[in-house]
Amino acid sequence: MNIYFLVEGRSTEKKLYTAWLTYLIPEFKRVDFYDQVNHNNYFLISGNGYPSILDEIPNAIDKIQEVSKYNYLVICLDADEDTVEEREQYVNDFITKHITVPVTIEIVIIIQNRCLETWLLGNRTIFNSKQPLQRLLADYVQHYDVYENDPELMGRFNCRNHADFHFAYLKSIFEAKGLSYSKKFPGVAQEQYYLNQLKKRIDKTEHLKTFRKFINFCDNIRKISDK
């Protein structure tokens, strides 16, 4: 079994998904080039943002057909200002209009609602809203407490778009812990303990539904590959 991952971001997604897949499906090894897959491999490439990622889907299908060894094309992108359903429908409509998908390939669309940083806000060990907070972070918490409430349901703040606000919120949390987070250097978010805390959040709550879809996909891959 082999998987082709097409992710939206140029940096963060490439680093985080690569790290997380090491823990979630350790039987699968990443290859550097799409035509190197053999058995239990995955290839991961950036779509260079949205909407550029849409133009990369036909290219991905062409490469998959050329190699004839892939089972899944997994497309990961942000919801941004759309709802999850709107963004997913837009991708499906694009595929239907522009691509003939081989019957041997299953396409899985993972929508990050609102963005990857939204998922990362779900770690309750790195942030506790009941502790003393610096002013900016206190303002964010007063607007919406991501410790208690679902980060995916958090709106905008100070006229920022959703993704920019969620990024700023996460960055403030990291800074309060003496840590750093940036698009190029996601830091401890790549570590297994951080991922485990996000998994614990979806185990104990109904939060982070789009993250849950990603985890469920990986769990299913492990079950299939074990047979």
Backbone as a ProteinNet text record, in pm:
[ID]
protein_1_A
[PRIMARY]
MNIYFLVEGRSTEKKLYTAWLTYLIPEFKRVDFYDQVNHNNYFLISGNGYPSILDEIPNAIDKIQEVSKYNYLVICLDADEDTVEEREQYVNDFITKHITVPVTIEIVIIIQNRCLETWLLGNRTIFNSKQPLQRLLADYVQHYDVYENDPELMGRFNCRNHADFHFAYLKSIFEAKGLSYSKKFPGVAQEQYYLNQLKKRIDKTEHLKTFRKFINFCDNIRKISDK
[TERTIARY]
84	0	87.5	48.9	124	27.9	73.2	-12	59.1	-15.4	34.3	-33.5	44.5	-7.9	20.8	-85.3	-73.3	-123.2	-31.6	-67.5	-60.7	-138.1	-148.5	-23.6	24.6	130.1	266	346.8	481.4	580.5	551.1	649.7	590.1	494.4	441.9	384	295.5	231.8	333.2	431.5	532.6	607.4	640.2	713.1	623.9	503.5	417.2	362.9	312.1	258.3	366.9	485	595.1	628.1	634.2	663.2	550.2	426.7	312.8	295	317.7	301.3	402.6	516.1	615.5	558.1	474.1	414	283.3	208.6	74.5	75.8	161.5	174	323.3	389.4	534.6	578.6	484.6	518.5	545.5	500.7	514.7	637	714.5	835.2	818.4	861.5	851.7	960.3	925.7	1023.1	1041.3	1155.7	1187.2	1124.1	1102.2	1046.4	927.5	827.6	700.7	714.5	815.4	830.3	915.9	949	1028.6	943.6	811.8	727.4	730.3	722.5	719.2	611.8	636.3	539.9	543.5	425.4	413.2	504.5	489.4	560.1	459.4	506.5	424.7	513.8	454.4	519.2	438.8	506.7	438.2	495.7	406.3	448.3	352.4	404.9	323.8	255.1	131.9	58.7	81.1	171.9	209.7	92.1	11.9	-95.5	-225.4	-324	-456.8	-485.3	-533.6	-589.5	-490.7	-359.5	-261.3	-266.3	-302.9	-307.3	-404.6	-509.6	-606.5	-541.4	-453.7	-386.1	-288.3	-249.2	-156.2	-226.7	-358.2	-430.7	-421	-444	-425.8	-283.8	-184.1	-45.6	-23.7	-84.1	-72.4	-135.1	-251.5	-318.4	-233.5	-173.2	-86	30.4	91.3	205	160.7	44.4	-9.5	-35.3	-91.5	-117.9	11.3	110.4	239.6	304.7	297.4	364.9	281.4	149.2	55.9	81.4	125	149.2	79.4	6.4	-58.5	-201.3	-242.2	-378.8	-463	-397	-468.9	-401.5	-485.1	-441.6	-508.8	-428.7	-481.3	-450.6	-555.2	-542.3	-573.8	-477.4	-492.7	-485.7	-590.2	-592.5	-680.2	-660.8	-734.2	-875.8	-965.8	-1099.3	-1094.6	-1003	-992.2	-1126.1	-1179.7	-1304	-1428.3	-1409.1	-1521.4	-1560	-1676.7	-1707.3	-1633.9	-1623.8	-1561.3	-1635.4	-1767.7	-1849.3	-1830.5	-1820.5	-1801.4	-1666.7	-1561.1	-1428	-1416.5	-1471.6	-1466.1	-1547.2	-1662.9	-1744.6	-1672.9	-1602.2	-1529.7	-1421.6	-1350.9	-1246.8	-1308.9	-1417.1	-1484	-1536	-1591.5	-1641.5	-1527	-1413.4	-1296.8	-1250.3	-1244.4	-1201.2	-1297.9	-1426.3	-1527.6	-1517.9	-1491.1	-1488	-1361.1	-1248.6	-1120	-1045.8	-1089	-1006.4	-1090.5	-1033.7	-1088.8	-1005.5	-1065.1	-991.3	-987.2	-869.7	-859.9	-940.7	-1003.8	-1087.8	-1005.1	-875.9	-788.3	-745.5	-780.2	-735.8	-853.5	-834.2	-932.6	-879.8	-960.9	-922.8	-982.7	-898.5	-940.9	-909.3	-1008.8	-989.9	-993.9	-884.9	-876	-878.7	-986.3	-997.7	-953.6	-854.8	-807.4	-892.6	-978.4	-1075.6	-1030.6	-989.8	-978.8	-843.4	-744	-609.8	-536	-412.8	-337.4	-314.7	-295.4	-276.1	-399.5	-516.8	-639.1	-630.1	-584.9	-566.3	-468.9	-359.3	-254.4	-302.2	-405.3	-461.7	-530.2	-546.2	-616.2	-532.9	-404.9	-318	-341.6	-401.1	-435.7	-320.3	-212.2	-99.4	-8.8	-6.7	78.3	8.2	-122.2	-198.1	-312.9	-320.1	-430.7	-483.8	-606.2	-661.9	-684	-672.1	-694.5	-568	-455.1	-330.3	-320	-235.3	-215.9	-167.6	-222.9	-192	-144	-52.2	-11.3	-128.3	-117.3	-232.5	-289.1	-202.9	-252.9	-321.4	-257.9	-317	-444.3	-446.5	-568.5	-682.9	-651.9	-754.4	-808.4	-717.4	-760.1	-851.7	-813.5	-891.6	-1028.2	-1031.2	-1159.2	-1251.5	-1192.7	-1271.4	-1319.3	-1228	-1264.9	-1161.3	-1206.6	-1118.9	-1103.5	-988.1	-967.5	-935.7	-909	-889.6	-1023.2	-1125.7	-1257.6	-1341.1	-1324.1	-1410.8	-1336	-1412.7	-1357.3	-1284.7	-1152.6	-1080.2	-1137.5	-1194.5	-1247.7	-1370.4	-1431.1	-1549.8	-1517.3	-1391.4	-1350.8	-1359.3	-1415.3	-1429.7	-1308.7	-1331	-1224.8	-1214.4	-1106.2	-1083.1	-1009.5	-1054.9	-990.9	-978.2	-1082.8	-1091.7	-989.4	-916.1	-827.4	-913.1	-859.1	-928.4	-903.7	-976.4	-968.8	-826.9	-763.7	-632.5	-527.7	-528.5	-431.2	-451.3	-577.8	-604.4	-563.8	-597.1	-563.1	-411.4	-340.7	-194.3	-141.2	-194.2	-149.3	-177.7	-292.1	-330.6	-230.2	-202	-107.5	31.3	74.4	207.1	217.5	111.1	110.1	119.2	52.4	58.5	200.6	263.1	401	494.1	478.5	564.8	547.1	425	398.9	471	502.8	575.9	725.6	768.7	909.4	949.6	852.3	876.9	850.7	890.1	864.9	789.6	707.3	634.3	630.4	662.5	650.1	613.5	577.3	541.1	659.2	777.9	896.5	948.8	924.6	977.6	866.2	786.5	674.8	716.4	845.2	896.4	839.5	798	756	626.1	555.9	434.5	465.3	592	633.3	656.4	660.8	695.8	577	608.2	503.7	414.6	470.9	388.9	284	319.1	223.1	107.8	142.4	40.3	-47.9	11.5	-65.9	-168.2	-132.9	-227.3	-344.6	-319.2	-428.3	-519.2	-459.8	-540.1	-622.6	-565.1	-638.7	-758	-741.3	-850.7	-969.5	-943.6	-1055.3	-1109.9	-1029.7	-1079.8	-1177	-1152.5	-1229.8	-1341.3	-1339.6	-1440	-1487.8	-1581.7	-1627.3	-1558.9	-1451	-1379.8	-1294	-1248.9	-1151.1	-1194.9	-1312.9	-1368.6	-1287.1	-1229.5	-1151.5	-1018	-962.1	-841.5	-874.6	-991.5	-1036.2	-1041.6	-1084.8	-1091.6	-952.4	-853.2	-715.4	-667.1	-692.5	-649.9	-720.4	-849.2	-924.1	-869.9	-831.4	-772.5	-644.1	-557.7	-431.4	-455.2	-551.1	-584.1	-632.6	-713.5	-765.5	-654.2	-561.3	-446.6	-366.1	-345.6	-269.6	-341	-472	-550.1	-542.8	-555.5	-551.4	-413.6	-310.1	-172.9	-131.3	-197.7	-166.1	-224.3	-319.8	-386.1	-297.9
-119.6	0	124.6	224.3	348.5	467.2	579.7	697	819.3	898.6	1024.1	1137.1	1215	1327.7	1457.9	1533.8	1667.7	1765.3	1843.4	1933.9	2077.8	2164.1	2302.4	2384	2380.9	2472.4	2440.8	2545.6	2529.4	2476.4	2497.4	2462.9	2386.7	2449.4	2391.1	2252.1	2238.8	2109.5	2002.3	2037.6	1939.8	1886.8	1976.4	1935.2	1857.2	1910.4	1847.5	1712.7	1707.5	1580	1473.6	1510.8	1413.8	1360.7	1451.4	1408.3	1322.2	1368	1294.8	1157.7	1146.1	1017.5	915.8	962.6	872.6	802.6	874.3	817.2	743.3	791.9	738.7	614.9	614.3	496.7	465.3	419.2	398.8	292.2	209	106.3	166.4	289.9	355.9	447.6	438	519.4	620.9	742	846.6	829.1	854.7	854.7	998	1026.1	1161.5	1194.6	1091.6	1112.1	1019.7	1069.3	997.6	859.3	839.8	711.4	611.4	643.9	552.6	461.1	480.1	398.5	252.5	166.2	23.3	-43.4	-57	-118.6	-44.1	1.2	78	200.9	278.2	405	518.7	640.1	756.1	865.6	944.5	1060.5	1182.1	1289.1	1408.4	1530.6	1612.9	1731.4	1846.9	1969.7	2088.5	2133.8	2182.7	2242.9	2392	2444.6	2586.5	2681.4	2648.5	2739	2712.5	2794.4	2784.4	2912.9	2908	2791.1	2712.5	2744.1	2675.2	2524.4	2476.5	2333.1	2263.4	2333.7	2272.4	2236.3	2323	2297.7	2180.5	2145.7	2034.7	1899	1899.9	1772.9	1695.1	1757.6	1681.6	1628.6	1707.1	1661.2	1538.6	1541.8	1427.7	1302.8	1318.8	1204.9	1149.3	1236.9	1191.2	1108.9	1154.5	1082.7	948.9	949.7	826	722.8	767.5	676.8	626.6	713.6	675.8	562.5	572.3	474.3	347.5	364.6	252.2	171.3	239.9	168.9	236.2	344.3	417.9	369.1	374.9	337.9	458.1	561.8	678.4	807.2	905.8	1044	1120.2	1172.8	1245.7	1393.7	1474.9	1618.4	1691.1	1765.7	1834	1984.7	2055.9	2200.7	2268.6	2400.7	2479.2	2510	2525.8	2576.9	2728.1	2794.3	2940.9	3005.1	3089.8	3160.4	3083.5	2969.4	2884.1	2791.6	2731.6	2620.5	2498.2	2396	2270.9	2213.8	2216.8	2160.2	2237.9	2370.1	2451	2424	2418.7	2395.9	2255.3	2156.8	2020	2006.9	2071.7	2066.9	2132.7	2240.8	2310.1	2219.4	2148.5	2056.7	1942	1886.5	1776.6	1820.7	1940.6	1992	2012.1	2061.1	2079.6	1946.1	1844.5	1711.6	1655.6	1666.6	1615.4	1682.6	1813.2	1890.5	1868	1848.8	1852.2	1718.3	1619.2	1497.9	1371.9	1273.7	1138.3	1057.3	1023.2	955.7	805.3	744.5	599.3	524.2	416.2	340.4	277	264	201.6	297.9	426.1	528.4	581.6	590.3	655.2	792.9	894.4	1030.6	1062.4	1108.4	1147.6	1296.1	1374.4	1518.2	1549.5	1603.7	1643.7	1796.3	1850.9	1995.6	2035.5	2120.6	2171.4	2292.8	2276.4	2379.6	2455.7	2580.2	2662.4	2647.4	2609.2	2592.7	2494.7	2463.9	2367.8	2417	2547.7	2604.2	2585.6	2579.1	2553.8	2419.6	2318.7	2187	2196.5	2268.7	2275.4	2344.9	2426.9	2492	2393	2269	2169.4	2103.1	2134.2	2075.1	2142.9	2070.9	2129.6	2129.4	2058.6	2058.8	2179.3	2231.9	2347.6	2477	2468.2	2588.5	2557	2632.3	2621.5	2761.7	2787.4	2922.1	2966.5	2875	2911.5	2965.7	2956.6	3011	3160	3233.7	3376.6	3394.3	3491.8	3510	3652.3	3666.1	3798.8	3866.7	3998.4	4076.7	4029.9	4016.1	3979.9	3844	3746.9	3614.3	3617.5	3697.8	3712.6	3768.7	3862.1	3916.5	3807.3	3725.1	3616.3	3519.5	3485.7	3390.8	3448.2	3576.5	3640.2	3635.1	3648.5	3639.5	3497.5	3399.5	3259	3170.9	3088.9	3002.3	2867.4	2846.8	2722.9	2604.2	2631.2	2520.5	2451.9	2532.2	2477.7	2447.8	2529.1	2520.9	2470.3	2423.5	2365.2	2472.2	2457.2	2555.4	2571.5	2465.7	2473.2	2564.7	2596.6	2682.4	2827.4	2857.2	2992.1	3086.7	3203.3	3302	3392.3	3506.4	3604.4	3699.9	3777.5	3871.7	3993.4	4112.1	4235.9	4242.3	4195.2	4204	4117.9	4034.9	3940.5	3833.8	3771.1	3653.3	3537.7	3430.3	3319.9	3265.3	3236.4	3171.4	3260.7	3390.3	3480.7	3489	3495.1	3501.8	3372.8	3259	3131.3	3114.5	3160.4	3157.5	3245.9	3367.7	3460.2	3405.7	3342.1	3282.2	3173	3085.2	2975.6	3029.7	3127.8	3186.2	3246.3	3309.8	3368.2	3260.6	3149.5	3037.3	2982.6	2965.2	2915.8	3013.5	3141.5	3242.7	3245.7	3223.9	3221.4	3104.8	3001.8	2885.1	2895.3	3008.8	3024.4	2947.5	2918.1	2843.2	2932.2	2885.2	2962.2	2876.5	2943.7	2876.8	2969.4	2914.5	2989.4	2892.1	2946.5	2861.8	2774.2	2830.2	2755	2662.4	2700.6	2622.9	2596.9	2490.4	2461.9	2405.5	2385.1	2350.3	2223.1	2231.6	2112.5	2053.2	2125.5	2070.4	1945.5	1928.2	1810.1	1688.2	1708.9	1599.7	1506.6	1382	1282.4	1317.9	1375.4	1408.1	1513.6	1604	1707.8	1644	1557.4	1485	1403.2	1338.6	1256.1	1338.9	1462.2	1548	1588.2	1606	1634.8	1513.1	1395.6	1273.4	1256	1290.9	1282.4	1377.5	1493.2	1591.2	1532.3	1464.8	1409.8	1282.4	1217.3	1100.1	1139.4	1254.6	1295.3	1395.2	1451.6	1552.4	1526.3	1607.4	1605.2	1714.8	1769.5	1878.9	1829.7	1924.9	1901.4	1789.1	1804	1699	1675.8	1780.7	1758.4	1693	1722.1	1650.1	1503.3	1477.7	1340.2	1261.6	1327.8	1260.3	1216.7	1302.6	1267	1149.2	1152.5	1042.7	913	920.7	801.2	741.9	827.6	779	701.6	758	691	560	558.6	435	327.6	368.1	273.5	218.9	303.5	259.5	153.8	175.7	77.7	-56	-52.1	-176.1	-252.9	-178.6	-242.2	-300.4	-224.4	-269.1	-387.6	-408.4	-521.9	-652.4	-643.8	-766	-840.9
0	0	0	-79.3	-87.8	-90.9	-36.6	-21.3	-76.9	-152.9	-207.9	-129.7	-53.8	23.3	-50.5	-74.1	-130.4	-25.2	33.9	143	95	159.8	113.1	139.6	263.2	305.6	248	235.2	180.5	282.9	412.7	514.7	632.8	702.9	826.3	805	706.5	682.9	646.6	566	526.8	648.8	740.3	860.1	956.9	984.3	1084.1	1037.2	915.5	867.9	861.9	817.5	811.9	950.5	1048.5	1186.1	1241.3	1225.9	1282	1217.8	1088.6	1021.6	1072.3	1118.5	1178.2	1300.8	1376.2	1496.5	1466.6	1370.2	1344.5	1255.5	1155.9	1068.5	1050.8	1157.9	1153.5	1053.1	1009.8	911.3	773.7	753.8	624.4	625.9	522.1	509.5	396.5	424.5	323.2	217.7	92.2	-16.5	-65.6	-122.4	-167.6	-302.5	-383.4	-516.7	-537.4	-609.1	-621.6	-682.9	-769.2	-838.1	-761.1	-635.8	-553.5	-465.8	-467.2	-379.7	-423	-322.3	-349.4	-265.6	-135.3	-43.7	88.2	133.1	257	255.4	149.9	137	120.5	145.4	112.3	55.5	-31.2	-89.4	-47.3	-7	41.5	-28.6	-82.7	-156.3	-126.9	-133.2	-108.8	-236.5	-220.4	-330.4	-340.7	-255.1	-257.7	-234.7	-134	-94.6	-167.8	-130.6	-192.2	-268.2	-390.8	-461.2	-547.2	-536.9	-621.3	-605.9	-485.3	-460.9	-555.3	-597.3	-688.8	-821.2	-868.9	-995.8	-986.5	-864.2	-845.3	-840.8	-825.3	-818	-949.3	-1066.2	-1191	-1207.7	-1165.9	-1173	-1085.5	-966.4	-875.9	-936.7	-996.9	-1060.5	-1174.2	-1252.7	-1361.9	-1309.3	-1201.9	-1143.9	-1084.9	-1021.9	-964.2	-1073.4	-1185.1	-1296.8	-1360.4	-1365.5	-1422.9	-1343.8	-1211	-1124.9	-1105.4	-1096.1	-1079.1	-952.2	-847.1	-720.6	-602.2	-628.4	-519.5	-497.8	-370.8	-332.9	-291.7	-240.2	-190	-237.5	-267.8	-280.9	-167.5	-75.5	39.9	20.5	14.1	-9.4	121.2	173.6	302.5	280.7	321.4	302.4	407.2	420.8	519.9	473	570	539.2	521	591.9	587.6	624.6	538.1	568.3	523.7	459.3	420.7	535	524.7	612.8	559.9	642.3	598.9	478.8	486.2	378.8	248.6	256.7	136.8	71.4	152.6	96.5	36.7	106	54.9	-74.4	-79.6	-200.6	-317.8	-290.2	-396.4	-454.8	-367.8	-415.3	-494.6	-443.1	-513.9	-650.1	-656.1	-783.8	-882.9	-834.7	-920.6	-977.4	-891.4	-935.5	-1039.1	-1012.1	-1104.3	-1240.9	-1240.1	-1364.3	-1445	-1379.1	-1448.2	-1454.6	-1378.6	-1365.1	-1379.8	-1445.3	-1444	-1346	-1234.4	-1127.2	-1154.9	-1152.4	-1171.7	-1065.9	-1105.5	-1012	-901.1	-922.3	-822.7	-713.3	-729.9	-635.5	-554.4	-423.8	-337.4	-298.6	-320.5	-281.9	-145.8	-55.4	78.9	95	132.6	151.8	301.7	351.9	492.2	497.4	553.3	567.6	708.5	717.5	846.2	884.4	982.3	1017.6	1143.7	1133.9	1015.6	944.6	1021	966.9	1057.3	1022.8	1102.2	1244.7	1260	1394.5	1482	1420.8	1497.4	1567.2	1495.3	1556.6	1674.3	1653.9	1755.9	1883.2	1873.2	1992	2085.6	2040.9	2121.5	2229.3	2237.6	2339.3	2473.8	2567.4	2696.7	2796.7	2767.9	2861.4	2840.3	2719.2	2692.9	2732.3	2756.6	2787.3	2881.5	2991.3	3085.2	3110.9	3069.7	3079.4	3223.3	3317.9	3458.7	3523.6	3455.5	3507.6	3477	3551.2	3520.6	3376.6	3306.6	3165.6	3138.8	3043.9	3001.8	2930.4	2912.3	2869.2	2734.7	2634.2	2501.7	2504.2	2567.5	2575.6	2659.2	2764	2845	2761.3	2671.1	2582.3	2489.5	2438.9	2351.3	2425	2547.7	2626.3	2661.8	2692	2722.4	2600.1	2482.4	2359.4	2336.1	2356.3	2334.1	2403	2494	2572	2501.1	2435.8	2361.1	2451.8	2579.6	2673.2	2700.2	2719	2750.5	2625.5	2521.9	2404.8	2281.5	2186.2	2065	1982.3	1961	1880.1	1739.2	1683.3	1547.6	1537.8	1650	1649.9	1683.8	1702	1739.9	1620	1643.2	1537	1524.6	1462.3	1440.7	1558.9	1561.2	1670.3	1615	1649.6	1603	1450.8	1383.6	1236.7	1163.1	1232.5	1163.9	1095.8	990.7	940.9	1037.9	1020.3	1115.9	1130.4	1017.4	1021.3	1088.8	1059.3	1120.6	1271.1	1314.7	1458.2	1527.7	1469.4	1531.4	1540.6	1437.8	1441	1553.9	1565.5	1669.1	1808.9	1825.4	1954.2	1991.1	1896.1	1922.4	1953.5	1876.5	1897.8	2038.2	2084.8	2219.6	2326.8	2304.3	2398.5	2406.8	2292.3	2291.1	2362.9	2334.6	2396.1	2547.7	2594.8	2739.3	2806.5	2729.4	2780.2	2753.5	2699.6	2666.9	2542.9	2456.8	2334.5	2213.7	2097.7	1976	1875.6	1796.7	1689.7	1569.5	1453.2	1329.1	1218.7	1103.1	990.1	948.1	952.3	910	1018.8	1145	1256.7	1359.2	1338.4	1429.5	1564.8	1585.4	1717	1776	1904.6	1978.5	1924.9	1839.3	1779.1	1696.2	1661.2	1585	1672.5	1803.7	1894.2	1919.5	1953.4	1974	2091.9	2198.6	2315.2	2280.1	2190.1	2149.7	2072.5	1979.6	1903.4	1996.1	2095.6	2188.8	2265.5	2298.4	2369.2	2279.5	2150.9	2057.8	2043.5	2040.8	2033.5	2160.6	2274.4	2401.1	2399.8	2337.3	2330.2	2254	2141.7	2064.5	2128.8	2212.4	2284.1	2395.2	2456.8	2574	2542.7	2421.5	2385.2	2242.3	2199.9	2060.8	1979.7	2032.5	1967.1	1850.9	1769.7	1662.3	1567.4	1511.6	1426.9	1300	1243	1121	1152.5	1269.4	1313.4	1336.6	1391.8	1415.3	1283.1	1175.3	1045.9	1001.1	1022.1	987.2	1070.4	1200.5	1288	1250.5	1222.9	1183.6	1054	960.2	835.8	864.6	946.8	979.7	1053.4	1145.4	1217.2	1120.4	1024.9	926.8	838	800.3	720	794.3	922.7	1002.4	1008.8	1024	1030.5	898.1	787.9	656.5	628.7	661	631.1	716.1	831.7	918.9	867.5	776.6	726.8	628.4
[MASK]
+++++++++++++++++++++++++++++++++++++++++++++++++++++++++++++++++++++++++++++++++++++++++++++++++++++++++++++++++++++++++++++++++++++++++++++++++++++++++++++++++++++++++++++++++++++++++++++++++++++++++++++++++++++++++++++++++++

